[in-house]
Amino acid sequence: SFLDLSAGSRLLMQIMRLGGFVADDVIHIAIPATGEYRKWAEVTAASAVSGSSLPVKVHYIDWTVIDRQRLERLGSWHGSAIAFSRLFLAELFPALDWIITCDADVLFRGDIAELWALRDDAVSFIAHKDCPLPPHPYTQSHYDWYKAHKMVIKDWSSYFADGLGLVNLKRWREKGYQAEFERLAKTYNDWPSPDMMILNYVLQNDKKLLPVEWDCFSGDENADVDWSKSGAVHFVEDTPWRRYKITHLASDLVEEWWKIADRIGVAAKTKGFRGCRNWFDWAWRRAAFVFLKHNQWILKMHWKLWLHLRSTRGINA
């Protein structure tokens, strides 16, 4: 479905284009989303459109546009097979040269046109760095799997997550990457995280990382990230609509997500107050977040505390 800017914003952009200040462009975003994630993807789309200085076209990828059996034959893992659609973007969008790929748990906080402007024809994929990187226990399984299968990742410092990135579809087609993606997916059926690991292995010499403001995990441990200036947030294992775990608190960023969900009507379809079971549930989670936000030393007592409460840093680093 096509999502555009408001009339006032479109008029302003047209004036700027006539003055030669802005190139005429349309931003394309592909969001793989099935089941309940289709609803959450609407929040992602709304956040992208509402803050954009350029028109935005959102493409929802579900089982109506791609062969489900084809993807499920590639193997299974802890997520949905629809995530494999990222490996077939060049086939799904033959008329496009570039597209932004993102998960349904991404919230755009700035002007997505600034992300779109980072396209670079010299590389095939531009994504944000995965974290924490090995030897941290959280991602050690990726490192161990590559080693066991004698597949070398040359530079772990640039290992990326594919939950948000710019894809050079034209270059993917020129290099014939899709055939290699599919071959690897069929060869092994025990990938810890297949789409992400296949992309990192095949594209490791043909990619670069996004700048720090798009380095966007909700619990980013990178002290250089100032969340008050971040362009996006990726709610990895801290999805705003799931507050059933005791470690999932009502963080600043979660509250920001719910404000958009309220505005577009998604919140009304969700049981509970702001995603929690009841008002009291939300209140204690919010109080715990505020306390931990101002007492970060508690998280340093053990890495698992940081891992499970990593959203407590709040909007400012």
Secondary structure by P-SEA (a helix, b strand, c coil): ccccccaaaaaaaaaaaaaccccbbbbbbbbbcccaaaaaaaaaaaaaaaaccbbbbbbbbccccccaaaaaaccccccccccccccccccccccccbbbbbccccccccccccccccccccccbbbccccccccccccaaaaaaaaaaccccccccccccccccccaaaaaaaaaaaaaaaaaaaacccccccaaaaaaaaaccccccccccccccccccccccccccccbbbbccccccccccccccccaaaaaaaaaaaaaccccccccccccccaaaaaaaaaaaaaaaaccccccccaaaaaaacccccccc
